């Protein structure tokens, strides 16, 4: 689409880092890429010994690997692991990384820094024997200036990183261990844009015009005053909208903040449906030489949280339909991979999700890049605890010294992302119930407002009101706000659970908008179903009583009928949220299963049951309830599978939309038509089982909308392999996810089959993950075989760094094997 733009004089624009999703001129793109290069390859790793840096260089037990890397996921599940099952029953330890590299002689007059997106945890770094520093927090990025200690030319440099995750438990979920996010080497001139030194806001936005305000911190690291030319360009795609030049005098060894406004005609607004992005590129020139080129992506949008209408984006009411995500990537552990994260977000987007909560920590920066690009409303969260600990060796020990710095770094890093709409300063903080919590909340809010004035502050409180008695029945009684909620520190009141209290929000908090920061905590095992589905079960009976009952094999019914005592079924919470405009929206716990926290069970369970999607990325049935409610696409999904005992009575559910009714057939005979009544979100038939075909047809105005069926499968006979992407990139990182289905001799999906499957790969790639989504499986995610769960298994193939044709073969004893081809370009 062609639109007209007004060229505008701007004093200065700046940047926030490398961003791969947007175009600009080829020369600018090259300069931006040269400023910040990937530093992930050819590291050496050693686990657990020695304990100090002085002896680490003498060890010979190193192995070469590429980052990001999570050493814990490479280990074996162990009931005696000090992390406990809450931490995934995988061990931490003490890890060492080192890398040898050279820096060209021409860069000796420049500044060179190393940037770590995060290290879990207690990282310490040395360069050529010089100690650079320590960072306890395992989730926030940090950087060090290497320039004073570097060798140039052919003389090598050695960097050493220590990651100490030996004191356990220090997390309530699986944390992973090591340099598990990306590492970058950054080179600039001595006059440069400060890292994360830009701030772009859009205070006035209309359909025909928008004001863009820019603040840029430029640093002069010369010992003399310098005159610089600042050239700023704003791009929309490949189109340069505006450009300008400005002369600036910079004092020696000093920083200077430059403020400027731009008026843009006919702006392309960022929204969840059309997440339009711009890029500001700043070029600094000294005496005719470019010393720095820095890029900041940004979006133009307006939003507010309204007491009566909930969330308003660009003047339109938008219900936030969000999910909470932990930072592990299933069988990859916490080792970050952009494609793996993109796949998760695509699966969520297809379900109708438009919001992500980064539970309970600063996310990988690429997650926010993806949310910018794909259109998600992000709640960016900082802490899971403050001074009062939740596990023995957690962040509470580092709070006094580090909480200000950690929060500031997160805010500076993330505040230009258009997908970020609110800051969460804590999750289920124990101090929320006393005045200490109120005081800390005010302190944190002041830190946020000093750095970003454009977004509201919330906290995920459990719940934000005082209740007595049974948490499931007493929310309609008189209550008082807790200390944090009453402190005035929060711009939005965040509810963790307590959905029965949502309709009382305007009574309890008449001046503060609402957000359901965490909801549901329903439990399911994909593919397992209890005999009767219309009884709600609460497991465990109380949160503080160990769970000693349940289904064989630590399974949970995949009907939406099992909840925790603090939570609800999926349907129960959404029914409340959808009814009332003033309820801005919700973040479901959780979008994906994650490693650790296997509520309601303990060992042998080692991963969660909360996800709408399992650990392998396979949707559970309730996924289609949300899809039928949260999207406009035609949906018809029936459950369960159709392999039962003769004469058994089976509850058949259907999720559907865009239809008046659904008719169910068994072996061609109608079992009747049904429609949702009142606020129903599904319909149900109770059916005496007969082998054959169960078929559903949805109709609107008498015309067929969709058909869906499940069939009785015979004995497993063959495997079927389907890759999510048949072509991937030869960058040493890109992934193809291959789903393996077990079929009978007639090609019918065998929904109860659990065969062990072995994988082999030919070509320039490697198998980096295998998984079935089974919370009880103790098989390694890093092997070449895995046992299927309910007829499905997953294998993840990673590209090498050269073009090739891969061939992945899946085989199982007594079954016909399957092969899939993957092209690496």
N, C-alpha and C positions, 0 to 999 in steps of 0.2 A: 504494500500500500504506500503511495506517495503522499507525503504531507509537506506543508511549507513550514519553515522555521525562520525565526528572526535571529540573525547573528548579534551577539551581545558582548559588550565589553565587560570582562571579568578581571579582577586584580590578580588572583592566583587560584589555582586548583591543585589538589594533591592526591596521594594514593595510599592504598592499603595493602597492596601486594599483588602477586601473580594471580591472575584469574583466567581460567581457560575457556570459559563458556561464551565470551563475547569477542567480537571482532573489533579491530581498529586498523589503522594503516599498517602496512607490512614493516615499515621502518620502526614505528613505535612498538609494534609487537615484538620485533627482534630485540630492541633495547630493553623492554620489560623482561623478556625471557633471559637475557644475559645478566640482568641484575640479580636474579634469584634462581639458582640452579638446584636441581634435585641432587641430594647428597646421600642417597639410600644404598648405593651399591658397594659391594666388596668390603664389608665390615667383617671383623673377626669377633667371635663370641666364646666366652668361657663361663661355665656355671659353677657357682658355690665355693670355689677356692681360688686364690687366697682371700684373706679378709681385708688387706690393705693394699694401696696402690704401689708401694715401694717394691713389693714382690710380685705384682701381677704381671709385669713385663717379662719375668723369667720363666713363666709357665709355658709349656709346649702344647698344652691340651686346648688348642684353639680350633674352631671350625669357621669356615667362611660362609657368610650368608648375606642376603639383602634385607634391608629394612623396608617397611615396618616389621617388627618381630615380637612375638609373644611366646616366651619360653614355657609358660605354664601349660598352654594348650598342647604342647608336645609330650607332656607327662601322662602318667596313668592315673585314673580315678582311684582314690584311696580313702577308705572309710576313716582312717586314722589321720588324714591330712589336717594340719592345724587350722586350715581355713574353714573347716567344717563343711557340711553340705550347703550352708548358706553361701559359701564362697566357691561352690562347685566341686568340692572334694578334690581339687587340683592344687598342687603345692606352689608356693612362692619361691623364696631363696634369694641368693645374692648373685647377681650377674655382672659380667664385665664385657664391655665392647671396646674395640680399638680399630682405628683406621689410619693407614698411611697414605698421604696425598702430597701433591706438589702444587705450588702456586707460581704462575708465570711472573717473570721478572718485571714485565710491564705493569703489573698490579701492585708493585711495591710502593707506589705513590698514592695508592687508594686505601680504602678501609675495607676490611674483610671480617664478616661476622658469621657465626653459626647460629641457626635457629632451630630449636627442637619444638615440635608441635605438642609434645608431652612425653614424659617418661614415667612409668610406674615402677617404683616410686622412690623418694629419697635419693634423687640423682645427684652425682658429683661429677665434675668434668675437669680434665687437665689437657693442656696443649703444650707439647714439647717440655713436659715436666712442670709447667706452671699451673698452679691451681686457679681455676676460674670461678668456682662457686658451687653452691648446693641449692637444690629446689625440692622441698619435701612433697609438695602437692603433685599427685600423679596425673592430673587432668588438665593443667593449664600449661600453655606454651611459654618458652623463655628463650633468651638469646645471650650470647657472649661475644664481646669484641675480641677477635683473635689477633688483630694487627700488631700489637707490641711484641708478640712472641713468635711470629711466623718466620720461616725460612723461605727464600724465593729462588726461582730458577730450578736447578736440578736437585738441590738439597731437600730431602723429604721432611715432612711434618708428621707427627704422630699425635692423634687425639685419642684420649681414653675416657670412657664413660662408665661410671659405677651406678648400678641400679640395685637398691637394697629393699627387697620386698620380703625379708626374712621374718619380721615380727608379725605374727598372725594370732588372731584374726584382726584385720584392719578395714574390712569392708563387709557390708551386709549382702553383697552379691558378688559375682565373679568379676574380679578386677583385671585379671591378666597380669603379666610381668614383663618389664623391659622397655626398650625403645619401640613402642607399639604404634606410634604415629610417625609422620614424615619428618625428615631432617633436611634443612636447606642451607646452602652456602650463599651468602649475600655479599655482593661487591658494589661499592658506591665510591664516588669521589668524596673528598673531605667536606664539601658542601653538599648536603643531601637532605631529602625529606626524612624526618624522623620515623622510625618504624612505628606503624599504626598511628602516624601523626596527622591524619586527616579527619575531618568531621564534616559531613555533608548532610544538610537538613533541607526540608522543603516546607517552609512555614506557611506559604500561601499557594494553594493549588485550585485551579478551576479548569473547566474543559478547554478553554481557549488560552490559558496562560498559567505559568507556574514560576514561582520565585525559588531559586536554588541558592542557598547560603553555604559558603565553603570557608573552612578554617584550616590552615595548613601550618604545621610546625616545621620550619627549616632550620637545620643545624649547621653551623660553621665550625669545623674542627681544626682550622688553621690557627696559628698563633698570631695572625695579623687580620685586620679588617679586610673584608672582601666585598666587591660589587658583583652582583649576579643578575642575570636576565632570567626571569621566570616566564616560560611559555606554557600556556594552559590550553588544552583542547578537550572538548566534550564530544564524545561519539555516541551515536545510536546505531549499533551494528557497524557497518563500514562507512557510514555517513558522518562526516565531521560537521557538527552543528555550530560550533563557535571556536574561535582561537584568538589569543591575545598575547601581548608581551608587556612585561613590567620590569622596571629596574628597581633593585632592592639593595640596600647597603646592610651588611651583616657584620656585627661586632665579632672580634676574635673570641674563639672558644665559647660561643654563645648560641642560644636558640632564639628564634623570632617567629611569632605567630602572625600570619597574614590572613586577614578576613576579606571576604568579597561576596558580592551578590551577582546572580545571573537571572535574567528574565527569559523564559523559554516559551515560545508560542506553540499552541496545539500539542501539549505534551502527551506522550504515550504513558498511560498510567499502569502501574504495577497492580495486579490483582491475582487472586488464586486461579482464575480461569485463563488470564493472559498476563503472565509475569514478565512484563516488559522491563528491560534493563538498559541502563546507560553506563558509560565509563568516562571518568575524568582522568586525563593523563597530564602529569606535570613533568616538564623538562627544565632542568637547571643548567645554565651555561655560565662558565667563568672564563673570561678572556677568549671567547670563541670556542671553547671546549665544553662539550656536554659532560657534566659531572654526575648527573643522576636523571633517570627516567622512571617515574613511579605511577602506578595505575590504581584507581579506586572505582570499583563498580558501585552503582547505586540505583535506586528506584525512586519514582515519584508517585506518592499516594497520600491520601488523607485517611485518618481513622480516629475513632474515639470509642470508649466504652460508656454506654449510656444507661442511666438508671432504669429507663423504661423500655428501650429498644435493643438493649444488649450491645453487640458489636456492630459498628458501622464502618464500612470500608468504601472509600470513594463515594460517600453519600448513600450507599445502599446497605440494608441490613443483611448481615452474613452470620449464620449460625456456625460457631466453631465446632467442627466435627473432628476432634483430634485424638491422638494416641500418645502414650508415653513410650519411649524407647530407651533401653539400656544401651551401653556402648559396645557390647560384644556383637560380633557378626556370625553367630552360630558356630559352625564347625571351623571357621577361621580364627576363632577366639577374638581377642581384642586387636589383633594386628590389622590396622586400618587399610581398607582397599576401596577406592572411589567407586569402582563398578559394583562391588558388593553392596555398598550403601545405596547406590542408585537403584539397584534391583529392589532392595527393601522398600524404598520410597515409591517405586513404580507399583509394587504390589499393594501398598497402602493407598496410593492414588486411585488405582482401579477399584478399590473398595469404596471410594468416596471420601477418603480422609483429606482434610484440608489443613490440619494442624498437627504440629509435633512439639512435644515437651521433652527437653533434653535432661532426662532424669539420671542422676541427681547431681549434675556436674557440668562444667564447660565442655561442649562437644568438640569433636575434631572440626577444624575450620572448614574442611571440604563439605561437611554435612550442611553448614549454613550456605555455602556456595550452591549446593544442590537444591536446597529449599528456596533460595532466591530464584533459581532457574525454573523450578518445577511448580512453584506456587504453594507454599505452606505457611501457615500462621504459627510462628515459633514462640514458645515460652522458653527463654534462655535462662537456665537455672545454675546457681553458683555453688550451693553447699547442701550436704545431707545432714550436717551437724554443725553446731557452733562450739561453745566451750564445753558443753556437757556431752560426754562420749556415748556412743551407741555400741561400739565394739572396743575391745581392750586397747588396741594400738592404732586407733583411727586418727583422723585429721584434728580432732579436738586437742591433741598434744601440740599441734603446730599453730593453733588458732591465734594465740596472742602475738606471735612474731610475724605471721604470714597472711592473716586474713585480709588486711587492707591491700597489700600488694597484689595478692591473687585476684581479688575482686576488681581492682583498678585495671589490671592487665586484661581481664576478660572484657571489661567494658570498652576499653580502647580498641581491642581487637574486633569486637563484634558490632559496634554501634553504627556502622555504615550499611549493615545488611538490611535490605527492605523486608526480608522475611521475618526479622525479629520485631515483635510487637509488644513484648513485655519482659521485664526482668523479674525472676523469682530469686529472692534472697535466702530461701531455705526451704527444706522439706521436712515436715513432721518434727520440727525442732522442739526438744523437751522444754526449753526455756519459755516457750510460748505462753505457758500458764502462769508465769510470774513476772515481776517487774524487771528482772534481769533481761528477760526476752524483749520487753518493751524498750529498754534502753539500748540493747544491741540492735534491735530493729531500726530505731531512729538513727543510730550511727551508720548502719549500712545504707539506709535510704539517703542520708546526706552524701555519702560517697557516690552513690548512683547519680543523684541530681547534680553534683559538681561536674560530672563527666558527660551525662546525657540528660537533657531536659525534655526529650521528645516522647519518651515511652513511660507508661505507668509501671509501678512496682507492686508486686504481689508476693505472697508466700503460700506454700502448700500446707495448710493447717488441718489437723485431724482431731476433731472438727473445729471450726472457728468459734463455736459456742460451747458453753458448759452444759452438759447434760447429766442426768442421773439415771441409774438403773440400766436396763437393757438397752444397749446402743441401737438396737434394731427397732425399738418401739417408742422411745421417749423423746423424739425430736419435736413433737408437737407441744411439749410442755414449756412452761416459762423458762427462759434461759438468759444468761448474761454473756457478753463477749469475753473472750480470753484477753490476757494482757497485751499480747502482740496485736490482735485484731483491734483492740480499743486504743492503741497507742497513737494512732494517726500516721504511722509510718507507711501504711499501705494505701495505694490508690485503688486497688481492687482486692476484694476479700476472696481468698482462695479456699475452696472446700475440698478436702480429701474425704471422699465418701459422704455419709450423712445425707443421702439423697432425699430422705424423708423431711429434711429441714429446708430444702430449697425453696419451697413455696412460702416459707416464713422469712426469707432473706430480707425483704423490704421492711419487715417489722423490726428485725434485729439490727439491720444496718441500713437505715433509710437514706443515707447520704453517700453510700459507697457501692459501686457496681459489683457484680457477681462474676466469678468464673469457677467452674468445677475443675480444679487443678488435677484431681486424680479420682477416678470412678471405677466402680464395678468389682474388680477382683473376683471374677467368675473363673471357674476351673473346668478344663476339658482335656481329655486325651483324644487326639485325632483318631477317628475310626472305631472308638469303643462306645457302646451304648447299653445303658441299663434297660431292664425290661419295661418299666413304666416311666413315662417322661413327665407326668403332670404333678409330681411331688417335688417341691423345692427342698433341697438338702443343704445343710450348713455344716461344712467341714473346715477346720475343726469346730466343735460345738462352741468353744470359746477360744479367743486368741491366746490366752495364757495357760491353756490346758493341752498337754501333749496329745497328739492325734494317735489313736490306737485302733481305729476301725476304718473300713473302706472297702474298696473292691480288690479282688485278687490281682497281684502283680502291680500294685500301686497305680491303678488306672482310675480315671474319672470319666463319668458319662459325658459324651459329646453333645447330648441334648443340653440346651441352655437351662440347666436345673440345679447346678451345684455352685454355691457361693461361700465365701469366707464369712465369719461373723461380723466383720466390719464392712463387708461389701454388699453386693447385690448381683442378681443376674444381669446379663447384658440388656435384656428387654426392659427391666424395671427402671433403670436409670434413664435410658433414652426416652421412655414414655413421658417422664417428668420434664426433661430438658426440652423436648420438641413442643410442648404445649404452651410455654410461656416466653414471650418476647424478651423479657428483662433478664432471662437466663442466657448469658452470652454464649455459652457452649461448654464443652467437656473435653477432657483428655482421658481416654480409657486406659486403664491398667490391664494389659499392655497390648501394643500392636503385634509384637513378636514374642514368642517364648524367648527366654534368655538362660544362660548357664548360671546355676546357683539358685538359692531361695526356692526350694521345691515344695512350697506350701501346697497341700496340707501335710505332706509326708516328710520324712527324713530319709536317710539311707535305706534302701539302695537308690532312691530317686536322687538325681543330681542336677536337674534343670527344672525350670518353672512350668506350670500348667496354666498360667494366666493368659497367654497370648491368644489373639484371634487367629494368628498364623503360627505354625509350629517352628521348631528350631531349624528345620531344613528349608523353610519358606513355603510349605504346603498349607493352604488355607484349611482351617477347621470349618465345620458347617456354619457356625454363627457369622462367619465372614459374609455369607450371602444374605443374612438378615440386614447387616449394615449396608451392603450393596443395594438391597431393595429399598432401603430408607434414605440413603445418602447420595444416590445417583439417579439420573433420569433414564439410564439404559434399561432395557427390558431384562427382567430377572425372573427365573423360575428354577428353584433348587429343591430337590426332595432328598430326604434322609429317613432312615439310615441305608446301609447297604442291603442286599437282598439274599444273604446266606444265613439261614436260621434253621432250627430244628422243626421237623414236621409238626404241625399243630400248635406251634408257639404263637402267642399273640404279640404283635409288633406294633408299636406306635410309629406312624408315618407322619412326618412333618413336611410342610411346604412353605418356603419363603418365596414371595412373589410380589410384583408390582405391575403397574400399568395394565391391570386387568380387573374384571368384575368378579371373576370366579375361577376356581380350579376344579377340574374333574379328574378323579383318580381311577385308573383301570388296573386290574390284576389279570394278566393273561387274556386281555381283550374284554373282560367283563367290568362294567362300570361299578365302582364302589360309592358313587355319589358325587355331587357337586358341593363345594363349600366356598364360603367367602369370609373374609375377616370381618369381625363384628366389633363395634366400638373402637377401642384403642388396641385391638389385637395386632400383633406383628407377625404371627404365623397361624396356620390352620393345621388341624390334626385329624387323622383317621386312626382308629384302633382296628388292626387288620389281622385275622387268622392267617398265618404264613402258609403259602403254597409256593413251591419252586416255580420259577419262570421269569416273567417280565412285569415289573411294576412301572406304570407309565402315568405321567401327569400332563394335562393340557390346560393351559390358561387361556381364557377368552375375554374379549372386551366387545360389547355390543354384538355378541354372538359370533365374532370372528376370532380365529385362533391367533394368539399372540406368540406363545412359545410352547414347545414340547420338551419334556425331560423324562428320562427313564433310567432305572437301574435293573440289572439282570442278575439272576443266580449264576454264579461261576462254578465251573467244575474244578477238577484238580489243577494246580498250577502246571503250566506246560511251556511257557515261553516268556521271554523278557522283551520289553519295548523301551527304546531309548530315544529321548527327544531333547535336543539342546535349545536353550532359550535364545542363543545367538550362534548361528552357524559360521559367522565370520567375526574374528576378533583381531586386535591390533598387536603387532610384534613389538611391544614395549616392555616385556618382562613382567607386566603387572596385570594386564587385562584378563578377564575371566569369562568362561562359558560354564553355565550351570546346566547339567544334564540330569533330567528326571528319568528314573527307571521305574516302569510299571510292570507288575507281574500279571500275566494273562493266562487264561485257560486255553484249551486246544481250539476253541472257536473265536478267540480274540476278545473274550469278555474279561473285563478287569476283575482280578481276584482280590477282593477287598479285605479278605481275612488272611491272606498269605503273608508269611514272615520268613521267607527263605534268606539264607546268607548269600550275598552277591559279591563276586570278585571282579575287580576292574584292572584292565591293562591298557596302556597308552603307547602308541607309536608316534614319533615325530618330536619336533622341537617345542615341547611343553612338558608340564608335570601335573600330577594329581596333587592338589593342595587341601582337599577336604572331602570327607564322606560323612553322611548323616542320614538318619531316617526320621528324626524328630521324636524319637522315643526318650522320654525323661528318665527311664530306668536303664537304658543301655550304658554299659561301661566300656564299650568298644572305642578304640582311639578314633578321633576325627581325622587323624593324619595317616591312617593306613591305606591299603589298597583293597580292603574288603569291609563289608558292613552288612548287618542283618536288617532287612526291610521291616517296616512297621505298617500294618494294614495295607499291604500291597504296594508300597512305594519306598523308594530310596533315592538319594541324591549323591552325585559326584561332581566335584568342582575341578575344572581344568584351567590351569594358568598358562598363558602364552609365554614362549621364550622371546628372545630379542631378535629373532630372524624369521623371515617369511617361511612358511612350511604348510604342509597338509597333515593334520593330525587325524588319528583314527583311535577312537575310544571304544573298547569292547567290554561289555558286561556279560558275565557268565555265572551260572549257578548249577549245582549238581542236579542232573535230571531234567533241566530246562533248556530250551533252545536259546542260544545266546543272541545278543543284539549288538549292533555296531552303529556308531554315528560318526560322520566326518565333520571336522571343524577346520576351516581355513584360517591361517594366520597371515595377515597382510601387513 
